[in-house]
Amino acid sequence: MNYHVLTLFPEMIEQGMGHSITGRAIKNEHIHLNVMNIRDFTENKHRKVDDYPYGGGAGMVMQPQPVYASYEKAKEIIQQQGGSKKTKVIYLTPQGRTFNQEIAKDLAKEENLIFLCGHYEGIDERVLEEIVDENISIGDYVLTGGELAALVMMDAIARLVPEVLHNDISAEIESFSDGLLEYPQYTRPVEWHGKKVPEILLSGHHANIEAWRKEQSYKRTLERRPDLLENN
Ligand code: 9D3
C-alpha cells in the first residue's frame, strides 16, 4: 500500500503517521508514505497557493496550478515505483460520503491512494473535476482542513493491509464482523477498588465463558449502539 498526501501541512501528516502501528508499518515498508507540500509546486516567487473567490464571498480559494502539479508529481512517483494503475484520488471534504469500515475495506484493495487535503474555503472546482475519484468526509462536524481526516482514513485502512497487523489480531477482525460491540475485558488484579472480576472468567469453563461474552456483547450493543442491531 502506497499513500500519497497532497497538503499544505506536511509535518502534520508525517507526525500523525510516525507512531504506533502505522509508524511500524512504514518502518517495515509494508506501507509507503509520500507527503507532498503543495506549496513546493507553486510557480510564483511568493509561493502563494490561494486567491480571492471569483464572484466574491468570504475567505480564499486554493488555486488549481500547485494542486495539479503536486498530483502530477505523485503520479510520476507511482510510475517509478512500478506503475500500477490501481490508484484512487480521494478528496477530503465535508461534502463527501461519510467514511466507514466498508469504504476502508474497499480502499485497502488499492495499491496507491492519493489524499488531497483542502484548506481555506476549498479548492478551485476545475482541478477537482480533473483529478478526484472520490469525495469523502469523516463525519458531520467541522474541521479546519482535510489533514486529520486523511490521517483517520490512513489509520483505518493500514490495519486492513494483511502484513500490517499480526496474524492473531487479523483473525480477530473476522470475528468482529458479526457487527456487535466487544465484550468487557479484565486483567489482574482479581479485585480492584472493591470490584471483582466476574466469577465466570475465573472458572476455566470455555464454553460458558464464550456464551457469557456473546451475551455481554449483545447487551452492550443494545445499550450503547442499538442502531447496529436494526438490520440483525
Ligand atoms: C468555512 C467554510 N465552511 C462553510 C460552512 C465549509 C467548510 C470547508 C472546509 C468547513 C470545513 C472545511 C474543512 N474541513 C475539511 O476539509 C474536511 C472535513 C470536515 O470538516 N469534517 C469532516 N470530514 C472532513 S474531510 C475534510
Boltz pocket constraint, residues with backbone or C-beta under 6 A from the ligand:
constraints:
  - pocket:
      binder: B
      contacts: [[A, 92], [A, 93], [A, 94], [A, 118], [A, 119], [A, 120], [A, 121], [A, 122], [A, 136], [A, 137], [A, 138], [A, 139], [A, 140], [A, 141], [A, 142], [A, 143], [A, 144], [A, 145], [A, 146], [A, 147], [A, 149]]
      max_distance: 6.0
